[in-house]
């Protein structure tokens, strides 16, 4: 048995997945705050078609990010969680960037 294989078996499998789970929850909370602020911004002045469209797109992106985060948090439950897939990572990055763009569009 190599040292690398022995090191993998000897590590504590509970700490790193727990930190990752907490990081996903913090990120989800941050996205929720941004979505709530977008709603507040869209309805604080007059309600326009652009504002409603930006709000709807922001809500859609927020729900997509929640779905990705929820799946990732659930996948961290086993002792040996699977790595994040490329598709899920790209979707999470897209949702984050899209939420920022839609929020900026609501400001203008």
PDB file as gemmi writes it, atoms N, CA and C in Angstrom:
CRYST1    1.000    1.000    1.000  90.00  90.00  90.00 P 1                      
ATOM      1  N   UNK A   1       0.853  -1.177   0.000  1.00  0.00           N  
ATOM      2  CA  UNK A   1       0.000   0.000   0.000  1.00  0.00           C  
ATOM      3  C   UNK A   1       0.892   1.232   0.000  1.00  0.00           C  
ATOM      4  N   UNK A   2       0.577   2.172  -0.821  1.00  0.00           N  
ATOM      5  CA  UNK A   2       1.356   3.395  -0.897  1.00  0.00           C  
ATOM      6  C   UNK A   2       0.979   4.330   0.241  1.00  0.00           C  
ATOM      7  N   UNK A   3       1.841   5.341   0.464  1.00  0.00           N  
ATOM      8  CA  UNK A   3       1.569   6.314   1.523  1.00  0.00           C  
ATOM      9  C   UNK A   3       0.330   7.138   1.208  1.00  0.00           C  
ATOM     10  N   UNK A   4       0.117   7.431  -0.064  1.00  0.00           N  
ATOM     11  CA  UNK A   4      -1.056   8.225  -0.436  1.00  0.00           C  
ATOM     12  C   UNK A   4      -2.344   7.469  -0.119  1.00  0.00           C  
ATOM     13  N   UNK A   5      -2.371   6.186  -0.415  1.00  0.00           N  
ATOM     14  CA  UNK A   5      -3.561   5.389  -0.129  1.00  0.00           C  
ATOM     15  C   UNK A   5      -3.764   5.257   1.376  1.00  0.00           C  
ATOM     16  N   UNK A   6      -2.690   5.108   2.137  1.00  0.00           N  
ATOM     17  CA  UNK A   6      -2.812   5.017   3.590  1.00  0.00           C  
ATOM     18  C   UNK A   6      -3.271   6.347   4.182  1.00  0.00           C  
ATOM     19  N   UNK A   7      -2.832   7.457   3.610  1.00  0.00           N  
ATOM     20  CA  UNK A   7      -3.235   8.783   4.092  1.00  0.00           C  
ATOM     21  C   UNK A   7      -4.709   9.052   3.855  1.00  0.00           C  
ATOM     22  N   UNK A   8      -5.243   8.552   2.733  1.00  0.00           N  
ATOM     23  CA  UNK A   8      -6.661   8.741   2.437  1.00  0.00           C  
ATOM     24  C   UNK A   8      -7.511   7.979   3.443  1.00  0.00           C  
ATOM     25  N   UNK A   9      -7.105   6.757   3.797  1.00  0.00           N  
ATOM     26  CA  UNK A   9      -7.871   5.957   4.737  1.00  0.00           C  
ATOM     27  C   UNK A   9      -7.764   6.496   6.159  1.00  0.00           C  
ATOM     28  N   UNK A  10      -6.657   7.185   6.492  1.00  0.00           N  
ATOM     29  CA  UNK A  10      -6.431   7.632   7.862  1.00  0.00           C  
ATOM     30  C   UNK A  10      -7.081   8.980   8.159  1.00  0.00           C  
ATOM     31  N   UNK A  11      -7.498   9.719   7.163  1.00  0.00           N  
ATOM     32  CA  UNK A  11      -8.032  11.055   7.426  1.00  0.00           C  
ATOM     33  C   UNK A  11      -9.427  10.979   8.031  1.00  0.00           C  
ATOM     34  N   UNK A  12      -9.812  12.068   8.700  1.00  0.00           N  
ATOM     35  CA  UNK A  12     -11.145  12.162   9.276  1.00  0.00           C  
ATOM     36  C   UNK A  12     -12.108  12.616   8.186  1.00  0.00           C  
ATOM     37  N   UNK A  13     -13.038  11.773   7.762  1.00  0.00           N  
ATOM     38  CA  UNK A  13     -13.897  12.134   6.639  1.00  0.00           C  
ATOM     39  C   UNK A  13     -15.017  13.102   7.001  1.00  0.00           C  
ATOM     40  N   UNK A  14     -15.189  13.437   8.263  1.00  0.00           N  
ATOM     41  CA  UNK A  14     -16.325  14.248   8.655  1.00  0.00           C  
ATOM     42  C   UNK A  14     -16.111  15.739   8.613  1.00  0.00           C  
ATOM     43  N   UNK A  15     -14.873  16.202   8.713  1.00  0.00           N  
ATOM     44  CA  UNK A  15     -14.639  17.635   8.840  1.00  0.00           C  
ATOM     45  C   UNK A  15     -14.752  18.389   7.518  1.00  0.00           C  
ATOM     46  N   UNK A  16     -14.101  17.918   6.493  1.00  0.00           N  
ATOM     47  CA  UNK A  16     -14.103  18.632   5.222  1.00  0.00           C  
ATOM     48  C   UNK A  16     -15.499  18.690   4.607  1.00  0.00           C  
ATOM     49  N   UNK A  17     -16.263  17.596   4.571  1.00  0.00           N  
ATOM     50  CA  UNK A  17     -17.631  17.714   4.031  1.00  0.00           C  
ATOM     51  C   UNK A  17     -18.498  18.669   4.858  1.00  0.00           C  
ATOM     52  N   UNK A  18     -18.281  18.701   6.171  1.00  0.00           N  
ATOM     53  CA  UNK A  18     -19.066  19.613   7.005  1.00  0.00           C  
ATOM     54  C   UNK A  18     -18.728  21.069   6.681  1.00  0.00           C  
ATOM     55  N   UNK A  19     -17.444  21.377   6.484  1.00  0.00           N  
ATOM     56  CA  UNK A  19     -17.056  22.741   6.105  1.00  0.00           C  
ATOM     57  C   UNK A  19     -17.637  23.106   4.740  1.00  0.00           C  
ATOM     58  N   UNK A  20     -17.621  22.164   3.808  1.00  0.00           N  
ATOM     59  CA  UNK A  20     -18.177  22.416   2.478  1.00  0.00           C  
ATOM     60  C   UNK A  20     -19.683  22.631   2.566  1.00  0.00           C  
ATOM     61  N   UNK A  21     -20.360  21.826   3.381  1.00  0.00           N  
ATOM     62  CA  UNK A  21     -21.806  21.984   3.570  1.00  0.00           C  
ATOM     63  C   UNK A  21     -22.123  23.373   4.134  1.00  0.00           C  
ATOM     64  N   UNK A  22     -21.355  23.802   5.124  1.00  0.00           N  
ATOM     65  CA  UNK A  22     -21.575  25.129   5.705  1.00  0.00           C  
ATOM     66  C   UNK A  22     -21.289  26.240   4.694  1.00  0.00           C  
ATOM     67  N   UNK A  23     -20.278  26.057   3.856  1.00  0.00           N  
ATOM     68  CA  UNK A  23     -19.967  27.056   2.827  1.00  0.00           C  
ATOM     69  C   UNK A  23     -21.109  27.167   1.818  1.00  0.00           C  
ATOM     70  N   UNK A  24     -21.685  26.047   1.419  1.00  0.00           N  
ATOM     71  CA  UNK A  24     -22.821  26.090   0.498  1.00  0.00           C  
ATOM     72  C   UNK A  24     -24.005  26.796   1.142  1.00  0.00           C  
ATOM     73  N   UNK A  25     -24.226  26.554   2.433  1.00  0.00           N  
ATOM     74  CA  UNK A  25     -25.340  27.221   3.118  1.00  0.00           C  
ATOM     75  C   UNK A  25     -25.111  28.719   3.225  1.00  0.00           C  
ATOM     76  N   UNK A  26     -23.876  29.136   3.499  1.00  0.00           N  
ATOM     77  CA  UNK A  26     -23.571  30.575   3.545  1.00  0.00           C  
ATOM     78  C   UNK A  26     -23.789  31.216   2.181  1.00  0.00           C  
ATOM     79  N   UNK A  27     -23.356  30.537   1.141  1.00  0.00           N  
ATOM     80  CA  UNK A  27     -23.521  31.066  -0.208  1.00  0.00           C  
ATOM     81  C   UNK A  27     -25.000  31.151  -0.575  1.00  0.00           C  
ATOM     82  N   UNK A  28     -25.776  30.150  -0.179  1.00  0.00           N  
ATOM     83  CA  UNK A  28     -27.219  30.178  -0.416  1.00  0.00           C  
ATOM     84  C   UNK A  28     -27.860  31.349   0.312  1.00  0.00           C  
ATOM     85  N   UNK A  29     -27.437  31.592   1.537  1.00  0.00           N  
ATOM     86  CA  UNK A  29     -27.959  32.723   2.293  1.00  0.00           C  
ATOM     87  C   UNK A  29     -27.604  34.043   1.606  1.00  0.00           C  
ATOM     88  N   UNK A  30     -26.384  34.165   1.099  1.00  0.00           N  
ATOM     89  CA  UNK A  30     -25.975  35.377   0.386  1.00  0.00           C  
ATOM     90  C   UNK A  30     -26.816  35.589  -0.873  1.00  0.00           C  
ATOM     91  N   UNK A  31     -27.054  34.529  -1.624  1.00  0.00           N  
ATOM     92  CA  UNK A  31     -27.894  34.640  -2.833  1.00  0.00           C  
ATOM     93  C   UNK A  31     -29.321  35.034  -2.464  1.00  0.00           C  
ATOM     94  N   UNK A  32     -29.817  34.524  -1.350  1.00  0.00           N  
ATOM     95  CA  UNK A  32     -31.162  34.877  -0.909  1.00  0.00           C  
ATOM     96  C   UNK A  32     -31.243  36.356  -0.551  1.00  0.00           C  
ATOM     97  N   UNK A  33     -30.228  36.862   0.122  1.00  0.00           N  
ATOM     98  CA  UNK A  33     -30.198  38.292   0.465  1.00  0.00           C  
ATOM     99  C   UNK A  33     -30.186  39.141  -0.800  1.00  0.00           C  
ATOM    100  N   UNK A  34     -29.386  38.755  -1.777  1.00  0.00           N  
ATOM    101  CA  UNK A  34     -29.343  39.493  -3.045  1.00  0.00           C  
ATOM    102  C   UNK A  34     -30.705  39.454  -3.735  1.00  0.00           C  
ATOM    103  N   UNK A  35     -31.362  38.303  -3.721  1.00  0.00           N  
ATOM    104  CA  UNK A  35     -32.679  38.194  -4.356  1.00  0.00           C  
ATOM    105  C   UNK A  35     -33.708  39.067  -3.632  1.00  0.00           C  
ATOM    106  N   UNK A  36     -33.656  39.095  -2.306  1.00  0.00           N  
ATOM    107  CA  UNK A  36     -34.592  39.939  -1.546  1.00  0.00           C  
ATOM    108  C   UNK A  36     -34.333  41.415  -1.828  1.00  0.00           C  
ATOM    109  N   UNK A  37     -33.070  41.800  -1.892  1.00  0.00           N  
ATOM    110  CA  UNK A  37     -32.745  43.189  -2.219  1.00  0.00           C  
ATOM    111  C   UNK A  37     -33.192  43.553  -3.636  1.00  0.00           C  
ATOM    112  N   UNK A  38     -33.113  42.606  -4.556  1.00  0.00           N  
ATOM    113  CA  UNK A  38     -33.594  42.859  -5.921  1.00  0.00           C  
ATOM    114  C   UNK A  38     -35.099  43.080  -5.923  1.00  0.00           C  
ATOM    115  N   UNK A  39     -35.822  42.309  -5.125  1.00  0.00           N  
ATOM    116  CA  UNK A  39     -37.272  42.499  -5.026  1.00  0.00           C  
ATOM    117  C   UNK A  39     -37.575  43.874  -4.457  1.00  0.00           C  
ATOM    118  N   UNK A  40     -36.871  44.242  -3.403  1.00  0.00           N  
ATOM    119  CA  UNK A  40     -37.087  45.551  -2.780  1.00  0.00           C  
ATOM    120  C   UNK A  40     -36.805  46.679  -3.768  1.00  0.00           C  
ATOM    121  N   UNK A  41     -35.730  46.538  -4.519  1.00  0.00           N  
ATOM    122  CA  UNK A  41     -35.365  47.559  -5.496  1.00  0.00           C  
ATOM    123  C   UNK A  41     -36.391  47.648  -6.626  1.00  0.00           C  
ATOM    124  N   UNK A  42     -36.899  46.501  -7.055  1.00  0.00           N  
ATOM    125  CA  UNK A  42     -37.840  46.489  -8.179  1.00  0.00           C  
ATOM    126  C   UNK A  42     -39.188  47.088  -7.800  1.00  0.00           C  
ATOM    127  N   UNK A  43     -39.612  46.960  -6.548  1.00  0.00           N  
ATOM    128  CA  UNK A  43     -40.929  47.458  -6.171  1.00  0.00           C  
ATOM    129  C   UNK A  43     -40.881  48.770  -5.400  1.00  0.00           C  
ATOM    130  N   UNK A  44     -39.694  49.289  -5.094  1.00  0.00           N  
ATOM    131  CA  UNK A  44     -39.612  50.525  -4.318  1.00  0.00           C  
ATOM    132  C   UNK A  44     -40.006  51.753  -5.132  1.00  0.00           C  
ATOM    133  N   UNK A  45     -39.651  51.806  -6.386  1.00  0.00           N  
ATOM    134  CA  UNK A  45     -40.030  52.920  -7.265  1.00  0.00           C  
ATOM    135  C   UNK A  45     -41.281  52.504  -8.037  1.00  0.00           C  
ATOM    136  N   UNK A  46     -41.422  53.045  -9.214  1.00  0.00           N  
ATOM    137  CA  UNK A  46     -42.544  52.609 -10.034  1.00  0.00           C  
ATOM    138  C   UNK A  46     -42.226  51.242 -10.624  1.00  0.00           C  
ATOM    139  N   UNK A  47     -43.281  50.494 -10.853  1.00  0.00           N  
ATOM    140  CA  UNK A  47     -43.126  49.150 -11.400  1.00  0.00           C  
ATOM    141  C   UNK A  47     -43.163  49.262 -12.922  1.00  0.00           C  
ATOM    142  N   UNK A  48     -42.059  48.822 -13.561  1.00  0.00           N  
ATOM    143  CA  UNK A  48     -41.956  48.879 -15.017  1.00  0.00           C  
ATOM    144  C   UNK A  48     -41.831  47.472 -15.575  1.00  0.00           C  
ATOM    145  N   UNK A  49     -41.987  47.361 -16.866  1.00  0.00           N  
ATOM    146  CA  UNK A  49     -41.850  46.060 -17.521  1.00  0.00           C  
ATOM    147  C   UNK A  49     -40.416  45.544 -17.394  1.00  0.00           C  
ATOM    148  N   UNK A  50     -39.445  46.454 -17.505  1.00  0.00           N  
ATOM    149  CA  UNK A  50     -38.039  46.048 -17.361  1.00  0.00           C  
ATOM    150  C   UNK A  50     -37.783  45.551 -15.948  1.00  0.00           C  
ATOM    151  N   UNK A  51     -38.341  46.242 -14.962  1.00  0.00           N  
ATOM    152  CA  UNK A  51     -38.168  45.826 -13.572  1.00  0.00           C  
ATOM    153  C   UNK A  51     -38.774  44.469 -13.294  1.00  0.00           C  
ATOM    154  N   UNK A  52     -39.962  44.232 -13.808  1.00  0.00           N  
ATOM    155  CA  UNK A  52     -40.628  42.940 -13.622  1.00  0.00           C  
ATOM    156  C   UNK A  52     -39.859  41.831 -14.330  1.00  0.00           C  
ATOM    157  N   UNK A  53     -39.357  42.123 -15.529  1.00  0.00           N  
ATOM    158  CA  UNK A  53     -38.574  41.125 -16.263  1.00  0.00           C  
ATOM    159  C   UNK A  53     -37.292  40.793 -15.505  1.00  0.00           C  
ATOM    160  N   UNK A  54     -36.586  41.829 -15.024  1.00  0.00           N  
ATOM    161  CA  UNK A  54     -35.369  41.599 -14.241  1.00  0.00           C  
ATOM    162  C   UNK A  54     -35.649  40.840 -12.970  1.00  0.00           C  
ATOM    163  N   UNK A  55     -36.761  41.156 -12.332  1.00  0.00           N  
ATOM    164  CA  UNK A  55     -37.153  40.466 -11.110  1.00  0.00           C  
ATOM    165  C   UNK A  55     -37.479  39.000 -11.381  1.00  0.00           C  
ATOM    166  N   UNK A  56     -38.197  38.736 -12.462  1.00  0.00           N  
ATOM    167  CA  UNK A  56     -38.546  37.355 -12.807  1.00  0.00           C  
ATOM    168  C   UNK A  56     -37.302  36.546 -13.151  1.00  0.00           C  
ATOM    169  N   UNK A  57     -36.396  37.145 -13.918  1.00  0.00           N  
ATOM    170  CA  UNK A  57     -35.159  36.435 -14.262  1.00  0.00           C  
ATOM    171  C   UNK A  57     -34.296  36.207 -13.029  1.00  0.00           C  
ATOM    172  N   UNK A  58     -34.242  37.180 -12.135  1.00  0.00           N  
ATOM    173  CA  UNK A  58     -33.480  37.016 -10.897  1.00  0.00           C  
ATOM    174  C   UNK A  58     -34.067  35.893 -10.048  1.00  0.00           C  
ATOM    175  N   UNK A  59     -35.393  35.844  -9.965  1.00  0.00           N  
ATOM    176  CA  UNK A  59     -36.038  34.783  -9.199  1.00  0.00           C  
ATOM    177  C   UNK A  59     -35.771  33.416  -9.802  1.00  0.00           C  
ATOM    178  N   UNK A  60     -35.798  33.340 -11.127  1.00  0.00           N  
ATOM    179  CA  UNK A  60     -35.527  32.078 -11.803  1.00  0.00           C  
ATOM    180  C   UNK A  60     -34.095  31.610 -11.551  1.00  0.00           C  
ATOM    181  N   UNK A  61     -33.151  32.528 -11.644  1.00  0.00           N  
ATOM    182  CA  UNK A  61     -31.745  32.191 -11.394  1.00  0.00           C  
ATOM    183  C   UNK A  61     -31.553  31.802  -9.931  1.00  0.00           C  
ATOM    184  N   UNK A  62     -32.214  32.505  -9.018  1.00  0.00           N  
ATOM    185  CA  UNK A  62     -32.107  32.195  -7.593  1.00  0.00           C  
ATOM    186  C   UNK A  62     -32.624  30.789  -7.312  1.00  0.00           C  
ATOM    187  N   UNK A  63     -33.758  30.428  -7.904  1.00  0.00           N  
ATOM    188  CA  UNK A  63     -34.300  29.084  -7.713  1.00  0.00           C  
ATOM    189  C   UNK A  63     -33.355  28.029  -8.291  1.00  0.00           C  
ATOM    190  N   UNK A  64     -32.746  28.323  -9.446  1.00  0.00           N  
ATOM    191  CA  UNK A  64     -31.763  27.399 -10.016  1.00  0.00           C  
ATOM    192  C   UNK A  64     -30.573  27.196  -9.106  1.00  0.00           C  
ATOM    193  N   UNK A  65     -30.079  28.288  -8.507  1.00  0.00           N  
ATOM    194  CA  UNK A  65     -28.949  28.162  -7.589  1.00  0.00           C  
ATOM    195  C   UNK A  65     -29.351  27.373  -6.349  1.00  0.00           C  
ATOM    196  N   UNK A  66     -30.554  27.606  -5.836  1.00  0.00           N  
ATOM    197  CA  UNK A  66     -31.018  26.842  -4.679  1.00  0.00           C  
ATOM    198  C   UNK A  66     -31.066  25.346  -4.991  1.00  0.00           C  
ATOM    199  N   UNK A  67     -31.492  25.004  -6.189  1.00  0.00           N  
ATOM    200  CA  UNK A  67     -31.551  23.589  -6.576  1.00  0.00           C  
ATOM    201  C   UNK A  67     -30.155  22.977  -6.620  1.00  0.00           C  
ATOM    202  N   UNK A  68     -29.198  23.684  -7.204  1.00  0.00           N  
ATOM    203  CA  UNK A  68     -27.820  23.181  -7.259  1.00  0.00           C  
ATOM    204  C   UNK A  68     -27.255  23.033  -5.847  1.00  0.00           C  
ATOM    205  N   UNK A  69     -27.449  24.047  -5.017  1.00  0.00           N  
ATOM    206  CA  UNK A  69     -26.917  24.009  -3.655  1.00  0.00           C  
ATOM    207  C   UNK A  69     -27.561  22.895  -2.843  1.00  0.00           C  
ATOM    208  N   UNK A  70     -28.856  22.720  -2.984  1.00  0.00           N  
ATOM    209  CA  UNK A  70     -29.549  21.671  -2.232  1.00  0.00           C  
ATOM    210  C   UNK A  70     -29.037  20.288  -2.626  1.00  0.00           C  
ATOM    211  N   UNK A  71     -28.865  20.069  -3.913  1.00  0.00           N  
ATOM    212  CA  UNK A  71     -28.329  18.768  -4.369  1.00  0.00           C  
ATOM    213  C   UNK A  71     -26.926  18.540  -3.842  1.00  0.00           C  
ATOM    214  N   UNK A  72     -26.106  19.609  -3.833  1.00  0.00           N  
ATOM    215  CA  UNK A  72     -24.729  19.457  -3.352  1.00  0.00           C  
ATOM    216  C   UNK A  72     -24.695  19.196  -1.851  1.00  0.00           C  
ATOM    217  N   UNK A  73     -25.526  19.888  -1.098  1.00  0.00           N  
ATOM    218  CA  UNK A  73     -25.559  19.675   0.351  1.00  0.00           C  
ATOM    219  C   UNK A  73     -26.014  18.253   0.662  1.00  0.00           C  
ATOM    220  N   UNK A  74     -27.014  17.770  -0.065  1.00  0.00           N  
ATOM    221  CA  UNK A  74     -27.473  16.389   0.162  1.00  0.00           C  
ATOM    222  C   UNK A  74     -26.422  15.362  -0.239  1.00  0.00           C  
ATOM    223  N   UNK A  75     -25.616  15.665  -1.258  1.00  0.00           N  
ATOM    224  CA  UNK A  75     -24.597  14.708  -1.701  1.00  0.00           C  
ATOM    225  C   UNK A  75     -23.424  14.632  -0.734  1.00  0.00           C  
ATOM    226  N   UNK A  76     -23.314  15.584   0.181  1.00  0.00           N  
ATOM    227  CA  UNK A  76     -22.221  15.566   1.150  1.00  0.00           C  
ATOM    228  C   UNK A  76     -22.540  14.722   2.378  1.00  0.00           C  
ATOM    229  N   UNK A  77     -23.702  14.106   2.431  1.00  0.00           N  
ATOM    230  CA  UNK A  77     -24.103  13.324   3.599  1.00  0.00           C  
ATOM    231  C   UNK A  77     -23.303  12.043   3.801  1.00  0.00           C  
ATOM    232  N   UNK A  78     -22.988  11.283   2.773  1.00  0.00           N  
ATOM    233  CA  UNK A  78     -22.237  10.047   3.016  1.00  0.00           C  
ATOM    234  C   UNK A  78     -20.831  10.329   3.537  1.00  0.00           C  
ATOM    235  N   UNK A  79     -20.214   9.284   4.069  1.00  0.00           N  
ATOM    236  CA  UNK A  79     -18.858   9.421   4.607  1.00  0.00           C  
ATOM    237  C   UNK A  79     -17.856   9.799   3.512  1.00  0.00           C  
ATOM    238  N   UNK A  80     -18.064   9.314   2.322  1.00  0.00           N  
ATOM    239  CA  UNK A  80     -17.194   9.648   1.190  1.00  0.00           C  
ATOM    240  C   UNK A  80     -18.031  10.311   0.102  1.00  0.00           C  
ATOM    241  N   UNK A  81     -18.228  11.636   0.190  1.00  0.00           N  
ATOM    242  CA  UNK A  81     -19.061  12.309  -0.815  1.00  0.00           C  
ATOM    243  C   UNK A  81     -18.391  12.332  -2.174  1.00  0.00           C  
ATOM    244  N   UNK A  82     -19.228  12.350  -3.188  1.00  0.00           N  
ATOM    245  CA  UNK A  82     -18.736  12.441  -4.559  1.00  0.00           C  
ATOM    246  C   UNK A  82     -18.294  13.871  -4.835  1.00  0.00           C  
ATOM    247  N   UNK A  83     -17.299  14.055  -5.703  1.00  0.00           N  
ATOM    248  CA  UNK A  83     -16.892  15.432  -6.048  1.00  0.00           C  
ATOM    249  C   UNK A  83     -17.995  16.141  -6.827  1.00  0.00           C  
ATOM    250  N   UNK A  84     -17.959  17.460  -6.783  1.00  0.00           N  
ATOM    251  CA  UNK A  84     -18.921  18.276  -7.510  1.00  0.00           C  
ATOM    252  C   UNK A  84     -18.712  18.071  -9.010  1.00  0.00           C  
ATOM    253  N   UNK A  85     -19.786  17.802  -9.714  1.00  0.00           N  
ATOM    254  CA  UNK A  85     -19.666  17.572 -11.155  1.00  0.00           C  
ATOM    255  C   UNK A  85     -19.368  18.890 -11.870  1.00  0.00           C  
ATOM    256  N   UNK A  86     -18.801  18.780 -13.053  1.00  0.00           N  
ATOM    257  CA  UNK A  86     -18.493  19.974 -13.851  1.00  0.00           C  
ATOM    258  C   UNK A  86     -19.777  20.720 -14.210  1.00  0.00           C  
ATOM    259  N   UNK A  87     -20.819  19.972 -14.508  1.00  0.00           N  
ATOM    260  CA  UNK A  87     -22.098  20.579 -14.869  1.00  0.00           C  
ATOM    261  C   UNK A  87     -22.662  21.402 -13.704  1.00  0.00           C  
ATOM    262  N   UNK A  88     -22.613  20.849 -12.501  1.00  0.00           N  
ATOM    263  CA  UNK A  88     -23.134  21.568 -11.334  1.00  0.00           C  
ATOM    264  C   UNK A  88     -22.279  22.790 -11.023  1.00  0.00           C  
ATOM    265  N   UNK A  89     -20.975  22.673 -11.180  1.00  0.00           N  
ATOM    266  CA  UNK A  89     -20.094  23.818 -10.930  1.00  0.00           C  
ATOM    267  C   UNK A  89     -20.361  24.941 -11.937  1.00  0.00           C  
ATOM    268  N   UNK A  90     -20.516  24.584 -13.199  1.00  0.00           N  
ATOM    269  CA  UNK A  90     -20.814  25.596 -14.215  1.00  0.00           C  
ATOM    270  C   UNK A  90     -22.184  26.229 -13.987  1.00  0.00           C  
ATOM    271  N   UNK A  91     -23.156  25.432 -13.586  1.00  0.00           N  
ATOM    272  CA  UNK A  91     -24.484  25.967 -13.320  1.00  0.00           C  
ATOM    273  C   UNK A  91     -24.471  26.921 -12.125  1.00  0.00           C  
ATOM    274  N   UNK A  92     -23.744  26.564 -11.072  1.00  0.00           N  
ATOM    275  CA  UNK A  92     -23.637  27.449  -9.906  1.00  0.00           C  
ATOM    276  C   UNK A  92     -22.932  28.753 -10.280  1.00  0.00           C  
ATOM    277  N   UNK A  93     -21.871  28.666 -11.056  1.00  0.00           N  
ATOM    278  CA  UNK A  93     -21.164  29.876 -11.491  1.00  0.00           C  
ATOM    279  C   UNK A  93     -22.051  30.735 -12.393  1.00  0.00           C  
ATOM    280  N   UNK A  94     -22.778  30.104 -13.310  1.00  0.00           N  
ATOM    281  CA  UNK A  94     -23.687  30.850 -14.186  1.00  0.00           C  
ATOM    282  C   UNK A  94     -24.765  31.560 -13.379  1.00  0.00           C  
ATOM    283  N   UNK A  95     -25.357  30.862 -12.407  1.00  0.00           N  
ATOM    284  CA  UNK A  95     -26.408  31.471 -11.585  1.00  0.00           C  
ATOM    285  C   UNK A  95     -25.872  32.662 -10.805  1.00  0.00           C  
ATOM    286  N   UNK A  96     -24.672  32.550 -10.272  1.00  0.00           N  
ATOM    287  CA  UNK A  96     -24.074  33.650  -9.515  1.00  0.00           C  
ATOM    288  C   UNK A  96     -23.826  34.855 -10.405  1.00  0.00           C  
ATOM    289  N   UNK A  97     -23.255  34.636 -11.577  1.00  0.00           N  
ATOM    290  CA  UNK A  97     -22.967  35.734 -12.499  1.00  0.00           C  
ATOM    291  C   UNK A  97     -24.265  36.346 -13.023  1.00  0.00           C  
ATOM    292  N   UNK A  98     -25.230  35.503 -13.367  1.00  0.00           N  
ATOM    293  CA  UNK A  98     -26.505  36.011 -13.888  1.00  0.00           C  
ATOM    294  C   UNK A  98     -27.237  36.830 -12.834  1.00  0.00           C  
ATOM    295  N   UNK A  99     -27.207  36.389 -11.577  1.00  0.00           N  
ATOM    296  CA  UNK A  99     -27.859  37.149 -10.513  1.00  0.00           C  
ATOM    297  C   UNK A  99     -27.210  38.515 -10.348  1.00  0.00           C  
ATOM    298  N   UNK A 100     -25.889  38.565 -10.463  1.00  0.00           N  
ATOM    299  CA  UNK A 100     -25.186  39.860 -10.383  1.00  0.00           C  
ATOM    300  C   UNK A 100     -25.560  40.767 -11.562  1.00  0.00           C  
ATOM    301  N   UNK A 101     -25.636  40.197 -12.757  1.00  0.00           N  
ATOM    302  CA  UNK A 101     -25.974  40.990 -13.944  1.00  0.00           C  
ATOM    303  C   UNK A 101     -27.413  41.502 -13.854  1.00  0.00           C  
ATOM    304  N   UNK A 102     -28.342  40.643 -13.439  1.00  0.00           N  
ATOM    305  CA  UNK A 102     -29.728  41.079 -13.332  1.00  0.00           C  
ATOM    306  C   UNK A 102     -29.897  42.128 -12.234  1.00  0.00           C  
ATOM    307  N   UNK A 103     -29.157  41.976 -11.146  1.00  0.00           N  
ATOM    308  CA  UNK A 103     -29.195  42.989 -10.087  1.00  0.00           C  
ATOM    309  C   UNK A 103     -28.662  44.318 -10.566  1.00  0.00           C  
ATOM    310  N   UNK A 104     -27.581  44.293 -11.334  1.00  0.00           N  
ATOM    311  CA  UNK A 104     -27.033  45.538 -11.894  1.00  0.00           C  
ATOM    312  C   UNK A 104     -28.008  46.155 -12.897  1.00  0.00           C  
ATOM    313  N   UNK A 105     -28.698  45.323 -13.662  1.00  0.00           N  
ATOM    314  CA  UNK A 105     -29.670  45.849 -14.630  1.00  0.00           C  
ATOM    315  C   UNK A 105     -30.840  46.522 -13.907  1.00  0.00           C  
ATOM    316  N   UNK A 106     -31.211  46.011 -12.749  1.00  0.00           N  
ATOM    317  CA  UNK A 106     -32.296  46.628 -11.993  1.00  0.00           C  
ATOM    318  C   UNK A 106     -31.898  48.003 -11.460  1.00  0.00           C  
ATOM    319  N   UNK A 107     -30.631  48.177 -11.183  1.00  0.00           N  
ATOM    320  CA  UNK A 107     -30.148  49.468 -10.661  1.00  0.00           C  
ATOM    321  C   UNK A 107     -30.184  50.523 -11.738  1.00  0.00           C  
ATOM    322  N   UNK A 108     -29.845  50.152 -12.982  1.00  0.00           N  
ATOM    323  CA  UNK A 108     -29.796  51.132 -14.078  1.00  0.00           C  
ATOM    324  C   UNK A 108     -31.156  51.441 -14.482  1.00  0.00           C  
TER     325      UNK A 108                                                      
END                                                                             
